[in-house]
Amino acid sequence: MSGRKKGTSCVIGLMILMLVVGVGFVGGYLLIANSVRATFGEPTPNLSLSQRIIYPLELFFNRNTLLNPMAGLGVEQSFPVGEGESVAMICLRLEKAGLIQDAELMRTYLVYTGLDRTVKSGVFSLNATMSPVQIAAELLDATARDAVITILPGWRIEEVATNVARSGLDVSAEAFIAVAYAPSAYHLAYLPVESLPSLEGFLFPGTYVLPREAGLDELLEMILSNFTAQVDETLTEGFARQGLSLVEAVNLASIVEKEAVVAEEKPLIASVFYNRLAQGMRLETDPTVQYALGFDESTGSWWKSPLWIADLAVESPYNTYRQQGLPPGPISNPDLGSLRAVAFPAETPYFYFRAACDGSGRHNFAITFEEHLNNSCE
């Protein structure tokens, strides 16, 4: 009987101890959470349950890193933020620039406060003498002096126009499209060509920074001048060796750009198209059909995917399933890698390629149509 009482007492004692420890832990956590609220503000309601538990602890134990600058002395530097750039990438670039100590901690702070959803695009003047919290506040300033326009490889004119309209410049998407599809002699003077039906293919991918009061002419001057600077004599000589003019080379590069997912495959893909052209075969490339179809309402994209059999029969000079040779003009704006692939293609016996079945973005290449069929994922 006395043994059972002792055992019962030990269990009760252990339960009381656990309760005290639990209450102490909860109380301690609540104190930490309240301290973080007092220092950094209320958490955003968008946090998940795990973030609500973990983030206050991370901010509390690293609060000195967030509240103190990287250095007592520093030089002011321009820090561009592109339209649509991810907060994770912004934080990594801040760390690389020596402006903050810990990119992941900065991201945690921005997500905790909800500031990750309000970072502005533009060019900001930052300094290592600013704390991460001060830098975050600076990135929320909607009155950035400069506009940042990003052109991604493979975008068509309409996609570029959308980003221009969001950049802070007083340039509408409609105005950009109108000029891009009917360039004047003034704009063509910045390119090494005498005439073009449109600027498709010549809007060189990259990030462009210019004052917000700048207009469309200044923007196009910057973009087209960059194309001319990048496409040097080495490239034009390479195009000539392949029997292509500059416009034809840009045309083919625009297709390579849309077909390639892995950059190192671009010379291989270019070789397939050269081999098909040499044999009088149609290019039969899906991106030209996507370009011909235009904006797809069902997906909200300029590049309909997947394509159906009926799509491949669309009547258009851009449909390379029906038309011989290159389409009438470029279908996208290729980067330097795609242009180099056209100037210096791989030497291969391949006439076909299709996406590999492993989701890697790579392609399986084939010499014969039978091999091509065997590369199917079915």
N, C-alpha and C positions, 0 to 999 in steps of 0.2 A: 504493500500500500504506500509506504513512504517513498519507495523507488519510483512509483508512478507519479507521485506528487512532484518529486524532483524533476522528472522528465518533463512534466507539464510546465513546470516553472521555467525550465531552460528554453522550451519552445516559445513560451509567451515572451520571455526576455529577448529572445532573438527577433521575434516579430516586432517588439517595441523598438529595438535597435534599428531594424530595417526601416520602420516607419519614421523614426527620427532622422535617419540618414536621407530617406526619400524626401521628407519635408524640407530638410536642409538643402538638398540638391535643387528642388523646385524653387525654394526661396532664393537660393543663390543665382539660379538661372534668371528668375524674374528681375533680380537686381541688375544683372548684366544686361538684360533686354531693355530695361528702363534707362540704364546708362547710355546704351547705344542710341535709343530714341532721343535722349537729351542732347547727344553730341551730333548725330547725323540726321535726325528727323524721323518722322513716322515711316514705317516700311510701306511700300506700294501694295495695294490689295491684289496685285497680279502674281504675287509670290506663291509657289507651291508649298505644301505642308513641310516638306523636307527643307526647302529654302528658308522658311520662317523659323525653323529650329536651328539650322546650321549657320546661316549668314550672320545673325547677331553675335555668335561666338567668334566667328572669323574677324568681324569688325572690331569687337571689343579687344581681343588680344593683339590686334595689329593697328590699333587706333593711332599710335604715334607715327607709324609709317604714312598713314593717310593725312595726318594733320601737319606734318613737318616737310619742308622742301628737301629735294635731293642735295642741294648745295647752297652755301651761303652767298656764293657769287655765280653768276651765269650770264650767258649772252642770249639776247632775245633772238628767237628763230621763228621762221614762218612754218606753220604746220597745216598742210592742206587736209581737208576731210571731204571725200567724194560723196556724191549723192548715192544713197543706198549702201554705203560702206558699213560692214558689220562692226559692232562695238568691240568684239573680240579682236578684230584686225586693228582697229584704232588703238586699243590698249597695247597691243604688241608693238606697234610703231612708236607709241609714246615711250615705251621702255627702251626700244632700240635707239631712239633719239636722245636718251639720257635725261628725259624729263620726269620719269617716275621710276620707282625701284621695282615694283611688282605688278606686271600686267594683269595677272589673274585676280589679285586683290583689288585693283582698280575696277575691273569688270564686276566683281562682287558688289562693290560699293554702288556702282551705277545701276545694277539690276535691283539691289535692295531698295534704293531710293526711287526707282522708276525712271531715273534720268537717262537710262539706256534708250528710252523711247523718244527722247526729246533732243538728242544731240543734233546739231545743225551741220549742214554742209557749208564749206567755205574755207578760207585761209585765215588762220588765227595766229596771233603773236603770243608765243609762249616762252617761258623762261624756267630754268631749273631752280630758280629761287622761289618759285610758286609751289605750294603744296599740291598734292593730287586733288584735294577737295577744291582748291582754287582753280586748278586746271579744268576740272569738270565743269565748274561754273562758267568758265570762259568759253567752253565748247557749246554752251547753251545760248550764247549771245547770238541772236538772229541778225545782228547788224554787222556781220563780218564784212570787211572792206572789199574782199574779192569774191568772185564766183568761181566755182570749180566744176568743170565739165568733163565727164569721163565718157570715153567712147570704147566700148568693149569689142574685141575682135569678133567678127561674124555678125555684128549688128547691121541692119539695113537702114536706109535713110530715115524711115519713120521712127525707128527705135532711138536713133541718135537725136532726132527732133524732140522726142518726149523728154529725154534727159536734159536737153538744152533749156526747155521750157521750165524745168524744175530747178535750174541751177541758181537762180537769183538774177540772171540777166533779163532785161526787158525785151525778150525775144520770144515770140509765140512759136509753138510747134508748127502752125500753119505757115508762118512767114519763113521758117527755116526750110520746110518742105518745098515751098514754092521756088525758092532760090536754088535749092539743091537739085531740083529736077529741070531747071532752066538756067544754068549758070551763065553769067555775063562774061564779056571779054575781060572785065576788071578782075573777076575771080580766077579765070583761067590763066591769067598772067602769072599766077603764083605756081603753076604746074608746068612741067616740061612737055605739054601737049598743046596743039593749036585749037582743037575743038573737041567737045564732048557733049553728048545729049543730056548727061546728068553727072553729078559728082559721086554717084554710087561707085564704091571701090576705092575712091581717092580720099575719103575721110579717115585719115590715118588714126588707128586706135592709140589711145593714151589718155593722160590726164592734162587738161589745159586750165591754167589759172589766169584770169584777167579781171580788171576792175569791173565792178557791177554796173558802172555807167557805160561800159563798152557796148557796141552794137553788133549786129550780125556781120557786117563787113570785117570788123576787127577779129571776130571769132574765126571766120572762114580763112582769113589771111594767116592766122596762126596755125590752123589745122592743115591747110594745103601747103604751106611752107614747110611744115614738118614732113609731109609726104615727100616733097622734093629733096629735103635734106637726107632722109633715110634711104631713098631709092637712088643709090649712088651709081657711079660708072661701072663698078664691078657687077652689080645686079643687071643693069641694062645690057652689058656685054653678055651676061649669062642668058638673058632672054633672047638676044639675037642669035646665039649659038643654037638655041632650040627652035629657031625659025619664027619667033613671035615678036610682034611689036610690043611696046609698053602697054598699050590698052588691052591687047590680047592676053598678055601675061597677067595683068591685074584681073582680067576676066577669069582665067583659069585658077589663079590664086584664091579668088573669092569662093570658088567651088571647093577647093582643097580645104579652105578654112572651115567650111560648114560640115565637111565629111570627117575631118580629123578630130578626135577627142584627145588622143595622146600626141603631144607635139612631135615626138621622135618618129612617128609614122608618116608625117607629112611628105617627105621625099618619096616614100613608097607609094603613097596614094597618087602623088603627081605622076609617078612612073606608069601607073595603071592607065591614067587618062592619056598620057602621051602614046602608050602602046595602042590604045583603042583608036586614037585619032590617026595613027600611022597606018592602021589596017582598014580605015574607012568605017569603023564600027561607031555606032551611036554611043555617047557618053553614058546615057541611062543612069543619071544620078538624081536621087530623090530631092536634094535641096533646090534644084532648079524648078521642080514641080511645086514645091512649097512656096518658092518665090512667085511663081505664076499664079497660085491660088490666092495669095495675099492674106489679109487678116482673117483668122478663123474665130468666129464668134463663140463657138462651143468651148474652145480652150482659152480664149482671150490672148491668143498668141499670133505673131506674124509667121510662125513656122509650124504649120499643122502637123501633128503627130498623134497617132500613126496615120499613114496614108493608106487609102483603100485602092483597090484595083481600078475603080472608076476614076479616081484622081489622076492616075497615070495616063489617062486618055484626054486630059484637058487640052483644049485647043489654045495653044500659046506658042509663040516663037521661043519661049524660054523652056518649054518642055522637051528636054533632051532624050526622052523616051520616043518622041515622034520626029524630032528634028536632028539633022546631021550637024556635026561640028559643035563649036562653042555657041552658047546663047548670044543674043544681040549685045549684051553688056554684062558687067559684073552683077552678082546677086547679093553681095555683102561687102563689107569693108575688111579686107584681110590684114593680118599683122605681118611683121617683118619675117617671121618664121615661115609663113605660107608663101610669101614672095620669094624667099630664098629657096624653098622647095621647088618652085617652078623654074627658077634660074639654074638650080643645081639638083635635078632629080636623081633618085637612085636608078641604077641600071638593073632592071629585073625583067623576067619573062612573063610577069603577071598581067592578066586581062580582067580579073575579077577580084572583088573583096567584099566581105560582109562582116558585120559585128560578131565578135567572139561571144560565146555563150556564158562566159563567167562574170559578166557585168563589169569588166575592167575598163571598158571603153576601147580596148584594142580590137584589131580586125584580123580575120583569117584571109590570107591571099591565095589565089588559085590561078593556074594557067588555063585550064579547060573549064567549060561550063559544067561538065560532070563533077569535077572536083569542087566547083562552086556550090553545086547542089548538095554535095556530101558535107559541106561545112554548115548546113542548116542546123538550127537548134532544135528542130522537131524530132 
